[in-house]
């Protein structure tokens, strides 16, 4: 049973449920029964917390702003303006800039270790003209600019609620239904407060940065629908057994969620708030299980929440001809050096650095899956080497080639960066049948599902659940075990 505690009011639950086909996988029936349970929960079982007292609590967050293209933390030059004018503080001295006048900071402009603090007059928002985001980046709060040997490090300090104004539209399209946006706001706020426990960049006391390593912030301008979602859920966070959780979310589920095992195969009871769904046969690691998962990928399930989404299914044709072999093997070797715990190279005769000199790929196979269908381990074989890759993230890195094209469910094309859309896939193999060299892989077709790591809330799933009539509280209960509480209550 999911107990929903909301300090700022009770979400009442209502849902129109479609009929399910028990003969397909049984999973949809399980999901819709869960929605039915949430929607029929009687009011006597829902605790309502009223008149939560105001208590002293740190509501600020510090975000390190990455440079153009999110390539790194150091800026070489900053062009800063504010329509209200700027106040710049350095070594106790205050300098004021007129409205719309431009402040230019260059690496090396101050001694190493110096910091200047920039604030907009009259709480005006500060624009960094040349930071290179998808839309003009106007920052609330203040900017601290640290002059270091590598360049300028910029930290934006502001209220959590105002930070979320810049996160929600950057992480979820603002045209999505209001209840989906509110679910996103609660999840993003929870993630924020969880990461406020520590500093990701202790040298500058920054809790997170503004990239996909944490939550994307101010890549898109604030929108009214995003602001409304944040305001409507003010201070609400997710908790499990009275503790704040790390509320992961991702773009699109391919039908099943991986739960905490996406990150760690030995997830503990404390991770039970992250729900794993799927079919046990997929995790049987035998031909029957592999065939069952292939059938699910090929045919899908019309009752899946994201069935009509572009990323519900995708295909990637990967060649192993010519220079593509060396590029692939070199990447595997590089990954083994940077991630030795997850990418391991073995050979009876040769040192691992000789792997890129192999002239053919003999096989790529799935070693093991989770019941969600997620590939948790793969094996790549050449004539003299075996390479095991044992995490979903490393698998996605290993099998991807930047700038290669993926074909989505709707026929659209996607040019990859440095990671495969997801680790929910099966591999179709095409061999060259060379009589002299034996059977070598000429090509593989990766038939995949979903976009993202698969842990926590599917954002496109949230959109579709909202379209069905579910509230934000129901959407969150669908993806997470736990309660919604006021952050101040959790920090008494």
NUKOL-730479 format. One record per residue: residue in one letter; x, y, z of N, C-alpha, C in turn. Coordinates in pm, whole numbers, plus 50000, padded with zeros to 5 digits. Last residue first. Example, Ala and Ser with C-alpha at 12.3 -4.5 7.8 and 13.67 -1.06 7.14 Angstrom:
! residues 2
s512854977550708513674989450714512905000350787;a513194943150780512304955050780513204967050780;
//
This chain:
! residues 492
x513255180851040513055185651176514185180451265;x513245173150778514475179050832514285185150969;x510795164850696511855154750699513135160050763;x509445188950701509075178550797510175168150809;x510535201650485510815207050618510465196950727;x509505187950269510935186450300511265191650438;x506545170050306507145183250301508605181950345;x506135139850109506135147750233506735161450209;x504865111149977505175125049945505055133150072;x506295078450016505345088850052505805102249998;x506705046949834507055057349932505945067349953;x507875034849520507265032149650507605043749742;x507345048949196508145048149319507275042949433;x505535048048983506955045848956507825044049081;x503035052149091503185042048987504655038248966;x503375074049252503165061149316503315049649217;x503545093649052504715090849136504575077449206;x500915092348955502055089648866503285086048947;x499465100149182499305086649126500475082849036;x500355126449208500585116849316500455102549267;x499435137948969500875137048995501165126749102;x496675117348849497255129048911498755127048930;x495475104348537496105102448667496675115648718;x494395105448284493645111748392494265110048529;x495815098348068494765088948112493925094748225;x497695118348065496655118547961495525108947994;x499305108848269498535121148290497425122248188;x500405087148134499555084648251498715096948283;x501895101047942500775092547900499855088948015;x503775114548107502885121948015501665113647979;x505035092848228504275102448310503315110448224;x506305082248004505285074448072504415083448158;x508115102047959507045100347861505945091247915;x509605097148194508975110148172507875109448066;x509615071648422509675074248278508925087248251;x511235071248731510085075748655510425077748508;x513485044148787512645054748840511505058248747;x515615035548525515425035148671514565046848715;x516465036148260515355027348298515085026348446;x518305051748122518785040848207517695031448256;x517155058447782517605061747916517945049447997;x514455048247605515565057747600515925061547742;x513095017947448513205028747546514425037347526;x514714990447303513484995647361513805006847459;x516224976047000516154981347134514804986847174;x518214955746828516794958846838516514963246981;x520964958946639520544959646779519094964446783;x522474938946418521344948146428520864947646572;x525834936346311524794932846406523694943346396;x528034922346068527104932846109526254927446222;x529834902546048529884912945946529084925145992;x531654881246247530524890346242530774901246139;x532844851746084533074864146157531844872946147;x533644818946039532524828146054532904839946141;x536794815645858535744811245948534654821745960;x538664822345672538824828045806537784822945906;x537844807545445539234807545488539374811845634;x535094811545414535604797845424537034797445477;x533024833345582534254832445504534894818745523;x530514843545679530684829845629531894828445536;x529744866945796530224867745657530484854045596;x526654870645985528024865945968528424866445821;x524734889846190524904886546049526384883146027;x522494888646467523854887546415523854883546268;x520704909146682520594900546564521944900546493;x520304912947022521254914446912520964904146802;x517994932947213518604920247177519414922347051;x517684956147491517814952647350518144937847337;x518224980347694517104971047677517064967447528;x519935000347744520494986847751519394976247742;x519605028347512519315021147636520025007647633;x521025043347312519815048547376519445041347506;x524595043547372523425037347311522165042347382;x526745071947363526095061447440524855056547367;x527755094947257528715084547294528085073247373;x525295102147036526495107847094527445096647128;x523525094346731523985091446866525175100046906;x520865107846569522315106646562522865105346704;x517915093446465518585099646579520075097146565;x514995095046260516405091846280516965099646398;x511685079946250512615091046261514025086446291;x509985058746271510725060346146511715071746148;x508955055246518508125062646423508825064946290;x510995042146654509745035146631508885041946526;x514145052646499513155051746606511875044946558;x517345043046422516005045146366514975042546474;x520445058946468519455049746522518105053246458;x523645063346325522225066846324521385055446381;x526765075946460525955065746393524485068946413;x527935094546624527495099146491526815088246410;x529775070646807529275084346794529045087746647;x528675038946854529705046546780529125060446754;x528065016247121527725028447047528945033446969;x528884995747281528234992247155527895004347068;x530025008447508530804999247426530194997147288;x527965023247628529145029947574529865021047473;x526265002947704525765013047611526925020947550;x527934989847883527444982847763526984992847659;x528195009148081529365005348002528974997947875;x525545008748177526125020948123527335017848035;x525134982748270524314987848161524935000248097;x528114963048303527164972648358526384978648243;x530214946148198529304941448302528494952548372;x531754929647942531294943047981530104941048073;x534574910747850533284911247920532994925547961;x536234897747582536014910247655534624909847718;x538744876247478537364877247524537254889947609;x540954870347200540524877347320539044874947351;x541684859446957542584857347070542084863247201;x539554864146780540314851646769541124848846896;x537014877847001537814878246878538604865146872;x533914884547155534994875147129535674878246997;x532214899247421532704901247284533904892047264;x529394896647624530724891247594531034893747448;x527564915847871527764910647736529194905347724;x525124922348119526464917648086526504912547943;x522614931748138523514935048249524924930348224;x520024943747955521264936247942522234940748050;x516744943148078517984950648066519184941348055;x514464929548135515014927948001516334935047982;x513664928748389513144939748310513554938548164;x515194908948498513834905348458513154916548379;x518434913248343517514914648454516114910848406;x520674889948179519674900648179519034901648316;x523934880348061522824879648155521944891948145;x525324879847816525684870647923524554869148024;x524754881847476524264886147607524664875647710;x527544883847249526354877447304526004883247441;x529294884446956528834892947067527574886447121;x532104870346782530754869246840530544880446941;x534394877346636533824864046621532384863346672;x535644902946449534824900146568534154886746546;x539034907346331537644903146314536974901646451;x541674913546378541124917346248539674913146227;x543374929846651542584918646598541864923046470;x544484952346756545124946846638544404934646581;x543224959246994542854966546872543494961246744;x544574940547178543194938347133542864946247005;x546984946147286546994940847150545584938447095;x546664952547547546824963747454546934959247308;x546644928447687545374934547650545524945747548;x548954903747557548594914647649547374922147596;x548164869147476548534882747438548174892947546;x547274843347560548634845347510549074859847501;x544724842547654545644832547705547094835847669;x543014871447763543624863847655544614854047716;x540494895347843541224883147877541784876747751;x539394925347982539934918847863540744906747907;x536534940748113537714932448138538114924748013;x534794965848256535224961248123536554953848140;x534414971148525533254967048445533624961948307;x536804978248641535904969448718534754964248635;x538074996048470538574982248480537664972848557;x537535020148303536555013148386536964998548405;x539715028848158539005038548240538015032048336;x540565005348033541525013348109540825023148202;x538334996147904538964987348004539974994848089;x537925016947726536985015147837537575006247945;x540035011647550540005024247625539075023247746;x539184986747444540434987747521540445000347607;x536824994647316536774984847424538034985547510;x537915011847124537015017147226536915007547344;x539354993746972540085004247043539215010147153;x537234979146865538154972546958538984982747036;x536024998946701535264992046806536204986046910;x538115005446525537485015946607536755009646726;x538554980646403539594986446487539024997146579;x536084977946266536544967746362537554973846458;x535884999046090534934998446201535374988446308;x537544996045873538085003045989537175002546111;x535894966745762536924976745741537404982845872;x532914959845945533724958445824534734969745819;x530704957846115532034953346158532884950246035;x528014980946181528894973546089530194969446157;x524864980946312526274983446345527164974646259;x521814995546318522644986746236524114990346259;x519364997446550520685002946520521474992546443;x516025006946631516964997646570518275004746538;x513445009046889514435014846798515355004046744;x510425017047070511325007447006512275014946912;x509695040347201509275027447257510125016147200;x510265065047101511385057547157510955044247220;x507755074547022508795072346919509925063646971;x504955058147176506045067847178507105064247074;x502965039747203502925048247084504025058747081;x503565027347450503495019447327503565028047202;x503935034947713504645042447610504525036147472;x502425016647864502125030947873502735038747757;x501244987347705502354994647766502085009647759;x499284975647555498884981247683500034988347755;x500524964647337499724976647316499284983147446;x503714954647344502454952147414501644965047405;x506054940347106505594949747208504294945347273;x507314925846906505874928046897505344938246997;x510094925946955509574926346818508114930346811;x510314924047235510884935547164510234936847027;x509054899247275508504911247337509024923747267;x510734882147134509334883247094508704896047151;x513044885347287513034889547147511604891247097;x512224873347524512484887747522512524893047379;x511944846747441510784853947494511004868947490;x514584840747370513554840547267512334848447314;x515754841847622516194851147518515154852047406;x514444820847753514294834547801514674844847697;x515314799147596513884801947609513654816447654;x518074799547632517514802247499516034805847507;x518784817047942518794805347856518094808847724;x518474835248156519764833648088519864820448011;x516314843548296516684829348310518024826248242;x515214868148275516444867148355516924852748369;x512874864148142513924871648073515264870248145;x511254851748327511844843348222512964850648149;x510234871748487511354863848538512014855548429;x509534902848352509184888748349510404880548392;x508894934448518509364926048410508874911748422;x510144960748733509064953048673509654944348562;x511174976049031511594968448914510414960248864;x511125007449185510344995649149510914989049023;x512575020449455512735020049310512175006749260;x512315015149719511425025549665511515026149513;x514294997549790513004991849751512015002249700;x516775003049883516475007449747515105002749699;x517044990950122516855005450124516515011049986;x517714965350060516314968050095516024982950096;x520114969749786519684965949920518204968949942;x521554955549491520764966149555520164960949686;x523554943049342523324938849480522564949649556;x523894955049103523254941849102522954936849242;x523184987849049523944978749134523224965549142;x521685002248865522955007748912523814997448983;x519504986848808520134993848697521534998548737;x518444979249046519454970348988520064976048860;x516394996349111517734999449163518824990849100;x514474994248802514644995648946516094998248984;x513774991348532514854983348586515054984148736;x510534986848389511494995248462512524986648533;x509164981248061509494976948196510544986148257;x508694995847827507654987047879507894982748021;x510705012647774510325003647666509304993547711;x510405046247890510465031847917510095024247791;x512215075747848511145067047797511395052547832;x513975093248021513085097647913511915088147889;x514015092448384514635090948253513585093548146;x515015095648731514015095748625514745095448491;x515485089649083515935089148944514755090248849;x515595102249368514475099649277514915100449131;x516765090949644517345096249522516395092649408;x514835101149937515345091449840516025098549723;x514695106550288514715112050154515365102150058;x512905084850506514175090050457514005095450315;x510585072050586510995084150656512295090350611;x510255051550402510485048350544511105060250617;x511045074150162510775059950184511205056550325;x509765103449997510535096850102510135082150110;x509775131549782509495117349802510365111849914;x508495164649855509545155249815509075141049841;x507365197949831507005183749835508165175249781;x507855225149810508455217949923508125203049926;x505115230249596506175236449674506555227949797;x503565223849383504095212749464505145217649563;x502925246949253501805238549299502265227249390;x505445256549175504705263449280503595254849339;x506065238148970506925239349088506155245649203;x503995243248792504175229648846505015229948971;x504425270148728503185266248796503325252448861;x506865268248594506785275748720505545271648798;x505965253948368506965248248457506955255048593;x504165271848256503665258848300504645252048394;x505855293348196504805295048296504285281748346;x509365285648187508055286648123506995287948232;x512815294548148511665291848232510375293548151;x514675281147867514195291947951513025287348039;x516875253247881515695259747824515245270547921;x518935249248041519185246847900518025252247818;x518545252148316518605264048233519135261348092;x519815220548382519325233048441519575244648346;x519565186148422519805197048328519095209448379;x521035170448699519805174748635520145186348541;x523745152648645522815154548757521445157848697;x524805148648402525395140948512524525141948637;x523685166648232522985153948248523635144948352;x524515197348415524515188248300523705175748330;x525135215548613523895217648537523765208448418;x526245199248918526425208248804525135208448724;x525855201949280525675195249151526205204349042;x526815216549499526135203749521526055195249394;x529855232249561528745230849467528135216949483;x532185241549690530965238849765529735238949674;x534505241449559533695253549542532325252149610;x535545217549638536445229049636535675242149625;x533515198349602533765203949736534655216249735;x531295190749402532525198449378532885205549508;x529255177749523529875171149409531205177649374;x528715176449862529175185049754529775176349643;x525625164550015527075164349992527415174249881;x522955169350034523605163350150525135163950138;x521865176849800522315187549887523005182250013;x520845154249685522225157849650522745169849728;x518275154849792519145143349818520595147049792;x517315178349683517585177949827518445165949865;x517155169649410517955181249451518305180449599;x515365148749412516735146249367517655157449414;x513105163249491513635152549575515085149749541;x512775179549267513035185649398513635175249493;x512225160649069513425169049058513775175549192;x509795150449164510935141649148512235149549142;x508205173349157508425166449284509655157549275;x508305179348881508775189148980509075182349113;x507125156848766508525159948737509095169548841;x504555160148863505305148248902506795150448879;x503955183748725504015183948872504765171748925;x503965174348464504935184548504505055185348656;x501775157248478503105151748449504185161548492;x499775175648524500055165748628501405158848604;x499765191048285500125197248413500505186848518;x501235175147995500125177948086500595183048222;x503765193447806503215181247865502105184847964;x504965216347723503635213647668503005200947725;x507505216047820506515223847895505105222047843;x509315185847838508675195947755507525203047828;x511695183148096510435178148043509785189047958;x514125195548157514045181048168512775175148107;x513745222348131514935216648068514885201448066;x511505227948285511395228948139512605223548064;x512735220748548511555213948493511425215748342;x514935238248598515125223948575513945217848501;x514135263948650515025261848536515265247248503;x512595260348876512005267448763512825265248636;x514455249749051513545240548983512805247148869;x515595273249149516405264049069515515254748988;x513485281649306513815289249186514715281149092;x513565262349508512355263749429512615271549301;x516175266549613515835254049547514615255749457;x517695298449552516725290249623516405277649544;x521215298349455519845303449452518935294449533;x524305302549303523615299649428522235306249425;x526375290249062525125297749078524465293349210;x529725292648989528735285949074527555295349092;x532265287848758531085295848791530115287448872;x535695291448711534645282448758533485290948806;x537915299348454536945304648550535915293948583;x540975280248435540005289748382539085294648492;x542915264948555542305259948432541345269548366;x543575279348783544605277248682543995272848549;x540775301448852541635290048878542635288448764;x538575322248997539645322248898540675311748937;x535135319149026536415315849087537475315148977;x532255336149077533215332848972534605331249034;x528995331549164530335332449220531305327649114;x525935347649116527005339749055528295342249130;x522665344849272523955351349248524915341849180;x519285344249160520275343149267521545350549231;x518745332248820518315338448945519435337249048;x519895336848492520045330048620519525338548736;x519125329248171518985339948270518925333648409;x520175320547868520265315648006520255327448102;x518375315947570519095325247657519025320947803;x518615280847481517905293547482518665302947573;x520465260747488519465260347382518635273147375;x523655277347562522555268247591521505269047480;x526155293047579525855282947477524825272847517;x527195314247714527325301047778526875289847687;x527255341647650528025332247568528145318347629;x525725356447835525395356847693526025345447615;x524195350948117525525348248061525325346547911;x522155372848297522325365248174523805363548141;x520405373148596521695375448532521815366748408;x517485390248699518125377748657519345380648571;x517155411948983517145409348840517895396648806;x516885421149240516655406949216516535403749067;x517895446849224516445444949234516025430649202;x520745436749032520055446549115518555443649113;x522255404749045521445414248971520775424049068;x525645398449143524205397749171523485407949083;x528645381249178527835389649090526365387449123;x531815379949324530405376449339529565386449259;x534985365649259534105377249258532675372349260;x537995353049392536575350649363535865363949357;x541295339549337540395350749363538965346749326;x542885318949251542305317949385541365329149421;x545055338549055544515325249086544055324649230;x544025372148988544995362449040544305349249071;x542145378348687542405380248830543435369948873;x542255370848425541975384848455542175388448601;x542475344648371543715351948390543515366448423;x539635344848168540575336748245541915344048252;x537635374148188538495365248111539395357448205;x534475389348178535505383148262536305373448176;x532615417848123533385407248057534475402348153;x529425430648147530625427548224531335415948155;x527515455047984528105441647979529375440848062;x524395469848076525825471248044526495457648064;x521775466848157522135461948024523595464447986;x522075492048403521235482248333521715479648191;x525525496348520524215501448478523405490448410;x527135481948797527065483348652525635487448615;x529195488249081527885487149020527955489548871;x531285471849307531215479649185529835477449123;x532655469649627531455467949546531505477349426;x535105451149805534765463249730533595460349635;x535725426549913535005436149996534615448949925;x536845412549698537685416749812537025427849894;x534195422249506535505415849500536365421549611;x531005422049364531765423049488533075415349475;x528795439449164529945430349163530775432949288;x525605441849049526435445249163527545434849173;x524035453648748524775443748825525465450048945;x520765459148595522095463248638522725452848729;x518485449048498518345457848613519685463748657;x519275431948298518435443248260518255453248373;x522615422348289521355421448364520535433848330;x525325401848159524495413948163523295411448253;x528505389348069527415389348166526675402648163;x530565367147929529925379947897528605380347974;x533605350947996532195352348031531725366347995;x536055327047900535555340847894534065340947923;x536675301247964537785310147927537355324747925;x535625279748224535255289448121536475298148091;x535605245948325536345258548316535885266948197;x534365221648323533945231048426534595244848411;x533225208248002534055208448121533615219648215;x531275206647807532525199147788533385198547914;x528795217447753528965209347875530235201047867;x528665235647551528615221647514528785212247631;x530505258547747529745255947626529835241247586;x530745247048096531015256147985530215252247861;x528495243948382529465238848286529665248748171;x528105257348690527665258948552528775254348458;x527195242648991528315246248906527835246448761;x524925253949225525055246449100526245251549021;x523595251549540524725257049466525025248049346;x520595261749702521375251349636522455258249553;x518735269350001519555273049886520255260849829;x517415264650232516665262350109517435266749985;x517935253050539518705258250426517995254850296;x515675262950789516145252350699516845258750580;x513745267551075514935271751001515445260150915;x510265261151013511475259051093512675263751011;x506825263951039508015268850971509215266851064;x504745235051086505385247351135506595251151052;x502015225350900503415222050926504135234850969;x499175223050878499815233150964501245229251002;x498725187450835498305201250823499105210150916;x498815158450659499615166350752499245181050732;x496945130150640497015143950594497725152150700;x497135096950533497455106450639497595120450580;x494725075750424495685085650379495905095850489;x492735059550500494075053650501495145063550457;x490395072750466490795069750602492185063950612;x489905074050196490515085550260490995082550401;x490885043850022489915052250092490605062750177;x491965039049695492415039849834491475048949911;x491475037649429490385033849517490765034349664;x493825044549303492665053149281491525049949376;x495565024249382495835037949424494575046349413;x494355002349260494525002449405494735016749454;x494535009348990493215007649050493325008549202;x497315008648959496605021348942495235020649009;x497634981048998498274990449090497605004049082;x496274971148782495764968148916496364977449019;x497984979948585496674986248595495994982948727;x500234963348634500344977848642498984984248663;x499164937648595499764941048723499824956148740;x498414939748327497404937248429497914941148566;x500914942448216499974953648208498874951948310;x502044917248264502594929048330501624940548328;x500914897548108500504897948248500984910548317;x501364896147841502504893747931502094892848076;x498844886047703500054891447639501264889047728;x496534877847827497264867947750498554872947689;x495194898147944496054890148031496904880447952;x494724928647843494784915647781495744907047860;x492504952048002493824946347977493684932547917;x490694982647955490724968147972492114962947939;x491765012848123491385005248004491414990448036;x490485034448370491365023248336490845016148213;x490715065748486489925057748394490835046848341;x491055076448820491695071248700490685063648616;x491815097949088490795092549000491485087848873;x492495109649412492905101049301491705096749219;x493515140549547492495130149537492705122749407;x496095151649735495765148149598494665137649604;x495765174549993495595160749953495315159649805;x498305198050103496965194450058496945180250006;x500865201450182500175213150128498805209750073;x501905177550265501725188050364500865199450313;x500885146350202501195158850134500875170250228;x501415113050186501345123950282501785136650212;x500195082850099500535095750041500325106750143;x501215050150094500655060550180501115073950128;x500565022049915501295034549910500565044849993;x500844988050000500005000050000500875012450000;
//
